Amino acid sequence: MATEVPLRNSLLLRLLLTSVVISLLSIGATAWLTVRGTSLAIEQERGQVLEDDALIQDTLTGFAASHRSWKGVERTVRDLVGRTGRGIVLTTPSRRLITASDRERAGRLPGSASAVIDPLHVTAHPGWGIDPEQQISRIDPRAVGPYRLPAEEREELRRLAREEVTCLRTERGWSAYIVEGFSGRPEVRLSRLQAEPAPLCNTKDLAAPTRTEALALAELERLVHLCAERHRVSPPESVSIDVRFGPVYEGAEGENTIVDECVEEGRREQLTGHVAPAALLFVTDSRGAAVRVFDLSPSGTLRIVGTTALVLAVTIALTTVVAVRLVRPLRALADAARAPAGQHIRIPVTTKDETGHLATALNDLSERREQAEEQRRAMVSDIAHELRTPLTNIRGWLDAAQDGITEPDSALLASLQEEAHLLQHIIDDLQVLAAADAGTLRLSPGELRLQDLIGQAAAAHRAGARAKNVELLVHAAEDLSIHADPVRLRQVIGNLLSNAIRHTPPGGRVALVAHRAAGRVELQVVDTGTGIRTEDLPRVFDRFWRGDLSRTRKTGGSGLGLSIVRQLVEAHGGEVSVTSLPGIETIFTVCLPYDASRTRRP
């Protein structure tokens, strides 16, 4: 009879409570995610505003760097207003209006400007590929002034650059491309890093200044020399500048800094007449009005509460259905577990979830229990049969001697002793198997010479082999030693030899071989006997199993020898296997791990 589970311990109640807690946590998490998502949206909006401001400043700085005045900037301002939706006002440093997207707002400017547009004093922009913290020059790279190349010089440099790219591709196997700077000067770059630097091919050096650049550089060097002389840096004649504006000056560290500052100052003086004058930038108006996210009016609050209640009701209903479906198979499992020991009940598997897997596992367990019970009964029957035969013989001869039917002569005593030895052998085998099953099998390992051990085992069976006219061959490496229990290992070899000789017909051959193989020691017993059928190979090491059920106990043994072999080999950390070609050859192989054996060295 099934036992009722108290309500406080009911799985159904616990599932319901769990679902309520989970629902409340889910609702709270959803609310938090909503607030968090709104906050992120606001932050993204602010980030977009900052990105728009940076775009406006960078675009207007580029205009100033490439124009001598602010004339014509109105079109650029209109484009920026269309792209960003912001209001833009440009004034001189004295607040005189240059241009404005909205004239009405131009008269109500804030106290401080959003930025100062001055291409000669800027901070590096991410689009330039320069880290602002590592920026060397404060001059916008788009301000090129007298370094802007005319069309003919630009075309000549492009031709040289194309030749250089062709040379790198054909002669070096490098992939290269051309990048044109703000002044119109092309530069050859490699598509990926090469194992070597990128020296030019046999074409003209692209870094050599053109006529226009040479004139501008000469003027810049003159300005730098004058600046250096003012700062008493000598000799100023050692200053030279290339088209990348990198000064080369051999002097003290402080003098090098002064020369760098002079180069910057000279470039500003050179570019002053080629760029638009500094201006103040005012950015006004947001792109959109704030949106009301939450509605906490009474009706809005009621909707939130109603939605929460609905979620709770749906969750509880679904959990109840799931719990009922879950509890039903669990009760079937409990009933099967409480069944009497002799009954092996099979549980119907109706689901594929964890409960279904559990039912399948219990069915498998019940099936294994049933098989184990059958094997136990068969084993007890086999043991009784094996013990009954020698006991019956001993009792029969003793009764005959007691009744005077036979004389207790030496032949009778020898027969009784043989039966007693056989009985003792069966009992010893069973004791070994029982110890192995209980995990109490004790080994006394030691260093032993494998050739000697094999010789002893072969000598013990040589007489029996000779009596059956079976040739017994032995081969083992002389320098091979092993760390094992000599008594148990001799028992393994003896059982295998006895089994091989028993199943080898007269004129046959049995070989015992020991060698190293793949980091381990292998013992092989090879016979030319009747062999074992392929379908019987998996059962060879089962207890009380005989390949030929018609054999008698005297010709077939007790059926425990090979089982003992497997137990003793596994106790040494090894494994035993068998292969057979019926009527041709049967090989039993014992493998012992390398860490349990080692070669004897002189």
C-alpha positions in Angstrom: 0.0 0.0 0.0 1.4 3.4 -1.0 2.3 5.8 1.8 0.8 9.3 1.6 3.4 12.0 1.6 2.7 14.9 4.1 1.7 18.1 2.4 4.7 20.0 3.6 7.0 17.4 1.9 4.9 17.2 -1.2 6.9 17.7 -4.4 3.8 19.4 -6.0 3.7 22.0 -3.2 7.4 22.7 -3.5 7.2 23.1 -7.2 4.3 25.5 -6.8 6.2 27.6 -4.3 9.3 27.5 -6.5 7.3 28.7 -9.5 5.8 31.6 -7.5 9.3 32.7 -6.3 10.7 32.3 -9.8 7.8 34.4 -11.2 8.3 37.1 -8.7 12.0 37.2 -9.5 11.3 37.2 -13.2 9.0 40.1 -12.9 11.5 42.0 -10.8 14.2 41.2 -13.2 12.1 42.3 -16.1 11.4 45.6 -14.4 15.1 46.1 -13.7 16.0 45.3 -17.3 13.4 47.7 -18.5 14.9 50.5 -16.4 18.4 49.5 -17.3 17.5 49.4 -21.0 16.0 52.8 -20.8 19.1 54.1 -19.1 21.3 52.6 -21.8 19.1 54.1 -24.4 19.6 57.6 -22.8 23.3 57.0 -22.6 23.4 56.0 -26.2 21.5 59.1 -27.1 24.1 61.2 -25.2 26.9 59.3 -27.0 25.3 60.1 -30.3 25.2 63.8 -29.3 28.9 63.7 -28.5 29.6 61.9 -31.7 27.7 64.6 -33.7 29.6 67.4 -31.9 32.9 65.7 -32.8 31.8 65.4 -36.4 30.8 69.1 -36.6 34.1 70.2 -35.0 36.2 68.0 -37.2 34.4 68.9 -40.5 34.7 72.7 -39.8 38.4 72.3 -38.8 39.0 70.5 -42.1 37.3 73.4 -43.9 39.4 75.9 -42.2 42.6 73.9 -42.9 41.9 73.8 -46.6 40.6 77.4 -47.1 42.2 80.8 -46.6 39.0 82.2 -45.2 35.5 81.2 -44.0 33.9 82.3 -47.3 31.7 79.5 -48.6 31.3 77.7 -45.2 27.5 78.2 -45.3 27.1 75.1 -47.5 29.2 72.9 -45.2 27.1 74.2 -42.2 23.8 73.3 -44.0 25.1 69.8 -44.7 26.1 69.3 -41.0 22.7 70.6 -39.8 21.0 68.1 -42.1 23.1 65.2 -40.9 23.0 66.0 -37.2 19.9 68.1 -36.6 22.0 70.5 -34.4 22.1 74.2 -34.5 25.5 75.6 -35.6 26.8 79.2 -35.1 30.3 80.4 -36.1 31.8 83.7 -34.8 35.1 85.4 -34.7 37.0 85.4 -31.3 35.4 88.8 -30.8 31.9 87.3 -31.2 31.3 88.8 -34.6 29.0 86.5 -36.6 30.5 84.5 -39.4 27.6 82.2 -40.2 24.6 80.6 -38.4 22.1 77.9 -39.2 19.4 79.9 -37.3 19.8 83.7 -37.2 17.3 84.0 -34.4 19.4 81.9 -32.1 22.7 83.6 -33.1 21.7 86.6 -30.9 21.3 84.4 -27.8 24.6 82.6 -27.6 25.8 81.0 -24.3 28.7 82.4 -22.3 31.2 79.8 -23.5 31.8 78.4 -26.9 31.4 74.6 -27.6 34.8 74.6 -29.3 37.5 76.7 -30.9 38.0 76.0 -34.6 41.7 76.6 -35.3 43.6 74.2 -37.7 46.9 75.4 -36.3 46.1 74.4 -32.7 44.1 71.1 -32.6 44.0 67.8 -30.8 44.4 64.6 -32.8 41.1 63.1 -34.1 40.6 59.3 -34.1 40.0 59.4 -37.9 43.7 60.5 -38.4 44.9 57.2 -36.9 46.9 59.1 -34.2 46.7 58.6 -30.5 45.9 62.0 -28.9 48.3 61.3 -26.1 51.1 60.6 -28.6 50.3 63.5 -30.8 53.5 65.4 -31.7 52.2 68.3 -33.8 49.2 70.4 -33.0 48.7 71.4 -36.6 45.9 69.8 -38.5 47.4 67.5 -41.1 44.9 68.8 -43.6 46.6 72.2 -43.4 49.2 71.9 -46.2 49.4 75.4 -47.5 52.6 75.9 -49.7 53.2 72.1 -49.6 50.2 71.4 -51.8 51.5 69.8 -55.0 50.5 71.1 -58.4 48.9 68.8 -60.9 52.0 68.0 -62.9 54.1 67.1 -59.7 51.2 65.1 -58.3 50.9 63.1 -61.6 54.7 62.4 -61.7 54.7 61.1 -58.1 51.7 58.9 -58.9 53.5 57.4 -61.8 56.5 56.6 -59.7 54.3 55.1 -57.0 52.6 52.9 -59.5 56.0 51.7 -60.7 57.0 51.0 -57.2 53.9 48.9 -56.5 54.4 46.9 -59.7 58.1 46.3 -58.7 57.2 45.1 -55.2 54.6 42.7 -56.6 56.6 41.2 -59.4 60.2 41.2 -58.0 59.4 40.8 -54.2 56.0 39.1 -54.3 54.6 41.7 -51.8 51.2 43.1 -52.0 51.2 46.9 -51.9 48.8 49.8 -52.4 49.0 53.6 -52.8 47.6 56.1 -50.3 47.5 59.8 -51.2 48.1 62.4 -48.4 46.4 65.7 -47.9 49.0 67.5 -50.0 48.6 65.2 -52.9 51.8 63.2 -52.2 51.3 59.5 -52.8 52.7 56.9 -50.4 53.3 53.2 -51.0 52.2 50.9 -48.2 52.4 47.1 -47.8 49.1 45.2 -47.4 50.6 43.2 -44.5 53.7 43.1 -42.4 56.6 41.4 -44.1 59.6 39.6 -42.6 61.9 42.5 -43.8 61.4 46.2 -43.9 60.0 47.7 -47.1 62.9 49.1 -49.0 62.1 50.6 -52.4 62.9 48.8 -55.6 65.1 50.3 -58.2 62.8 53.2 -58.9 63.4 56.8 -57.9 63.0 57.5 -54.1 59.4 58.7 -53.6 60.4 60.5 -50.4 62.5 63.0 -52.3 60.9 66.5 -52.2 59.5 68.0 -55.4 60.3 71.5 -56.5 57.2 72.9 -54.7 58.1 71.0 -51.5 61.8 72.0 -51.8 60.9 75.7 -51.9 58.5 75.4 -48.9 61.1 73.3 -46.9 63.8 75.8 -47.6 61.6 78.6 -46.3 60.8 76.4 -43.2 64.5 75.7 -42.6 65.2 79.4 -42.7 62.5 80.1 -40.1 63.7 77.2 -37.9 67.3 78.5 -38.1 66.2 82.0 -37.0 64.2 80.5 -34.2 67.1 78.3 -33.1 69.4 81.3 -33.1 67.0 83.2 -30.9 67.1 80.4 -28.4 70.9 80.2 -28.8 71.0 76.6 -30.2 74.2 76.2 -32.1 75.2 75.4 -34.7 71.8 76.0 -36.4 73.3 74.9 -39.7 73.0 71.2 -38.5 69.2 71.4 -38.7 67.6 69.7 -41.7 63.9 68.8 -42.4 62.3 66.3 -44.7 58.8 66.3 -46.2 57.5 64.6 -43.2 58.6 67.5 -41.0 60.9 65.3 -38.9 63.9 67.5 -37.9 67.4 65.9 -37.8 69.6 67.7 -35.3 72.6 66.4 -33.4 72.6 68.2 -30.1 71.8 68.0 -26.4 68.4 66.7 -25.3 67.2 70.2 -24.4 68.4 71.6 -27.7 66.5 68.9 -29.6 63.3 69.9 -27.8 63.9 73.6 -28.8 64.4 72.6 -32.4 61.1 70.6 -32.4 59.3 73.6 -31.0 60.9 75.8 -33.7 59.7 73.5 -36.4 56.2 73.7 -35.1 56.4 77.5 -34.8 57.9 77.8 -38.3 55.1 75.7 -39.8 52.5 77.8 -38.1 54.1 80.9 -39.5 54.2 79.4 -43.0 50.6 78.3 -42.9 49.1 81.4 -41.3 48.1 82.9 -44.7 46.9 79.6 -46.1 44.2 78.7 -43.5 41.1 80.3 -42.2 41.4 82.4 -39.1 40.4 81.0 -35.7 36.7 81.0 -35.0 34.3 80.1 -32.1 31.9 77.2 -32.6 28.5 77.2 -30.8 26.4 74.0 -31.1 22.8 74.4 -29.9 19.5 72.4 -29.9 19.2 68.7 -29.2 18.1 66.4 -32.1 14.8 65.4 -30.3 12.7 66.0 -27.3 12.8 63.8 -24.3 10.3 60.9 -24.4 8.2 60.0 -21.4 9.2 56.4 -20.6 7.1 55.5 -17.6 3.4 56.2 -17.0 2.8 55.9 -13.2 -0.8 57.2 -13.3 -3.5 55.2 -11.5 -4.5 53.5 -14.8 -0.9 52.7 -15.6 -0.3 51.3 -12.2 -3.4 49.1 -12.5 -2.2 47.8 -15.8 1.2 46.8 -14.2 -0.6 45.0 -11.3 -3.0 43.2 -13.7 -0.1 42.1 -15.9 1.8 40.8 -12.8 -1.3 38.9 -11.6 -1.8 37.4 -15.0 1.8 36.2 -15.2 1.5 34.6 -11.8 -1.8 32.8 -12.7 -0.4 31.4 -15.9 2.8 30.3 -14.2 0.9 28.5 -11.4 -1.4 26.8 -13.9 1.4 25.6 -16.0 3.5 24.5 -13.0 0.5 22.5 -11.7 0.1 20.6 -15.0 3.8 19.9 -15.1 3.9 18.8 -11.5 1.1 16.4 -11.9 2.7 14.8 -15.0 5.9 14.6 -13.0 4.5 13.1 -9.8 2.6 10.3 -11.6 5.7 8.4 -12.9 7.5 9.1 -9.7 4.8 7.2 -7.8 5.2 4.3 -10.3 8.9 4.3 -9.5 8.2 4.2 -5.8 5.8 1.3 -6.1 8.4 -0.6 -8.2 11.1 0.0 -5.6 8.8 -1.3 -2.8 8.1 -4.5 -4.6 9.2 -7.8 -3.0 12.8 -8.9 -3.6 11.7 -11.9 -5.7 9.7 -9.8 -8.2 11.4 -7.9 -11.0 8.8 -5.3 -12.0 9.3 -3.4 -15.2 8.3 0.3 -15.1 6.5 1.6 -18.2 8.6 4.5 -19.7 6.1 7.1 -20.9 8.4 10.2 -21.1 11.8 11.1 -22.4 12.7 13.5 -19.6 14.7 12.8 -16.5 11.9 10.7 -15.0 11.9 8.6 -18.2 15.7 8.2 -18.0 15.3 7.2 -14.3 12.6 4.6 -15.2 14.9 3.2 -17.9 17.8 3.0 -15.5 15.7 1.2 -12.9 14.5 -1.3 -15.6 18.0 -2.0 -16.5 18.9 -2.4 -12.9 16.0 -4.9 -12.4 17.1 -6.8 -15.5 20.7 -7.0 -14.2 19.5 -8.2 -10.8 17.4 -10.9 -12.5 20.4 -12.0 -14.6 22.7 -11.9 -11.5 20.1 -14.0 -9.6 20.1 -16.5 -12.5 23.9 -16.6 -12.6 24.0 -17.1 -8.8 21.6 -20.0 -9.0 23.5 -21.5 -11.9 26.8 -21.1 -10.1 25.5 -22.7 -6.9 24.3 -25.6 -9.1 27.7 -25.9 -10.8 29.5 -25.8 -7.5 27.3 -28.5 -6.1 27.8 -30.6 -9.2 31.6 -30.2 -9.1 31.8 -31.0 -5.4 29.3 -33.9 -5.6 31.3 -36.0 -8.0 34.5 -36.4 -6.0 32.6 -36.6 -2.7 30.3 -39.4 -4.2 33.4 -41.3 -5.4 35.1 -41.0 -2.0 32.0 -42.0 -0.1 31.3 -45.0 -2.5 34.9 -46.4 -2.1 34.7 -45.9 1.7 31.3 -47.7 1.9 32.7 -50.5 -0.2 35.7 -50.9 2.0 33.6 -50.8 5.1 31.2 -53.4 3.7 34.2 -55.6 2.8 33.4 -55.5 -0.9 36.9 -54.2 -1.7 40.2 -54.3 0.1 41.7 -51.0 1.3 44.9 -51.6 -0.7 47.3 -49.0 -2.1 45.3 -48.7 -5.3 42.2 -47.7 -3.4 44.1 -45.3 -1.2 45.7 -43.7 -4.3 42.3 -43.3 -5.9 40.8 -41.8 -2.8 43.9 -39.4 -2.5 43.4 -38.4 -6.2 39.7 -37.6 -5.5 40.6 -35.6 -2.4 43.3 -33.7 -4.3 40.7 -32.8 -7.0 38.2 -31.7 -4.3 40.9 -29.6 -2.6 41.8 -28.1 -6.0 38.2 -27.1 -6.6 37.9 -25.6 -3.1 41.2 -23.7 -3.6 40.0 -22.3 -6.9 36.7 -21.2 -5.4 38.6 -19.6 -2.5 40.7 -17.6 -4.9 37.7 -16.4 -6.9 35.8 -15.5 -3.7 38.9 -13.4 -2.5 39.1 -11.7 -5.8 35.4 -10.8 -5.8 35.6 -9.5 -2.2 38.8 -7.4 -3.0 40.8 -9.3 -0.4 43.1 -11.2 -2.8 46.6 -10.5 -1.5 49.7 -10.5 -3.7 53.4 -10.7 -2.5 55.2 -9.2 -5.5 58.9 -9.4 -5.9 61.6 -9.2 -8.5 61.9 -12.5 -10.3 63.6 -13.7 -13.5 60.9 -14.5 -16.0 62.9 -17.2 -17.8 63.3 -19.2 -14.5 59.6 -18.9 -13.7 58.6 -20.1 -17.1 61.1 -22.9 -17.0 59.6 -24.1 -13.7 56.1 -24.0 -14.9 57.0 -25.8 -18.1 58.9 -28.5 -16.2 55.8 -29.2 -14.1 53.7 -29.9 -17.2 56.3 -31.5 -19.4 55.5 -35.0 -18.1 51.8 -34.5 -18.8 52.5 -33.2 -22.3 54.9 -36.2 -23.0 52.2 -38.6 -21.8 49.8 -37.1 -24.5 52.5 -37.0 -27.1 52.3 -33.2 -27.2 55.4 -31.2 -27.9 56.0 -28.4 -25.4 58.2 -25.5 -26.5 59.5 -22.6 -24.3 61.1 -19.3 -25.4 61.8 -16.3 -23.2 64.4 -13.5 -23.3 67.3 -14.1 -20.9 67.5 -10.5 -19.7 63.7 -10.2 -19.0 62.7 -9.8 -15.3 59.3 -8.8 -13.8 58.0 -7.5 -10.5 55.1 -9.8 -9.6 53.9 -12.5 -7.2 55.8 -15.6 -8.3 53.3 -18.0 -6.8 50.3 -16.4 -8.5 52.1 -15.8 -11.8 53.2 -19.5 -11.8 49.5 -20.4 -11.2 48.5 -18.3 -14.2 51.1 -19.9 -16.5 50.2 -23.4 -15.1 46.5 -23.0 -15.7 47.1 -21.8 -19.3 49.5 -24.6 -20.0 47.2 -27.2 -18.5 44.3 -25.9 -20.5 46.4 -25.9 -23.7 47.8 -29.5 -23.2 44.3 -30.8 -22.3 42.8 -29.5 -25.6 45.7 -30.4 -27.9 45.5 -33.8 -29.6 48.5 -36.2 -29.8 51.1 -35.0 -32.2 50.2 -31.4 -31.5 52.4 -28.6 -30.2 52.1 -26.1 -27.3 54.5 -23.1 -27.1 55.1 -20.8 -24.2 56.6 -17.4 -25.2 57.6 -14.3 -23.3 58.8 -11.0 -24.8 58.5 -7.2 -24.6 56.0 -5.4 -26.8 54.9 -1.8 -26.9 56.0 -0.8 -23.4 54.8 -4.0 -21.7 55.6 -7.6 -21.1 53.6 -10.3 -23.0 53.2 -14.0 -22.1 51.7 -16.1 -24.8 50.5 -19.7 -24.7 50.0 -21.0 -28.2 48.5 -24.5 -29.0 47.5 -26.3 -32.1 44.4 -27.9 -30.4 40.8 -28.0 -31.3 40.3 -24.3 -30.9 37.4 -22.2 -29.7 34.4 -21.1 -31.8 34.1 -17.4 -32.5 30.7 -17.1 -30.8 32.2 -18.8 -27.7 35.3 -16.5 -27.3 33.5 -13.9 -25.1 32.5 -16.6 -22.6 35.9 -18.3 -22.3 36.8 -16.7 -19.0 33.3 -17.2 -17.4 33.2 -19.5 -14.4 32.2 -23.2 -14.9 32.0 -22.6 -18.7 33.1 -25.4 -21.0 33.3 -25.1 -24.8 32.2 -28.8 -25.2 29.4 -29.6 -22.8 29.7 -33.3 -23.5 33.1 -33.5 -21.9 33.5 -35.2 -18.6 35.0 -33.6 -15.5 38.2 -35.6 -16.0 38.7 -34.5 -19.6 37.3 -31.0 -19.3 38.4 -29.7 -15.9 36.4 -27.8 -13.4 35.7 -24.7 -15.6 37.4 -22.4 -13.1 41.0 -22.3 -14.4 40.6 -19.5 -17.0 38.4 -17.5 -14.6 41.3 -17.6 -12.0 43.7 -16.6 -14.8 41.7 -13.5 -15.5 41.4 -12.5 -11.8 45.1 -13.0 -11.1 46.2 -11.1 -14.2 43.9 -8.2 -13.4 45.2 -8.2 -9.8 48.6 -7.5 -11.3 47.3 -4.6 -13.3 47.3 -6.5 -16.6 44.9 -8.0 -19.0 44.4 -11.4 -20.7 42.9 -12.1 -24.1 42.3 -15.0 -26.5 42.2 -15.4 -30.2 41.5 -18.7 -32.0 41.2 -20.3 -35.4 39.4 -23.6 -34.7 41.4 -26.6 -35.7 44.5 -24.5 -36.4 45.7 -22.4 -33.5 44.6 -20.8 -30.2 46.6 -18.0 -28.5 46.1 -16.9 -24.9 48.0 -13.5 -24.3 48.8 -12.1 -20.9 49.9 -8.5 -20.9 51.5 -6.9 -17.8 52.0 -3.1 -17.8 55.5 -1.6 -18.2 55.6 0.1 -14.8 55.2 -3.4 -13.2 58.1 -4.8 -15.2 61.7 -3.8 -16.0 64.7 -5.4 -17.8 67.4 -6.8 -15.7 70.7 -5.0 -16.4 74.1 -6.5 -15.7 
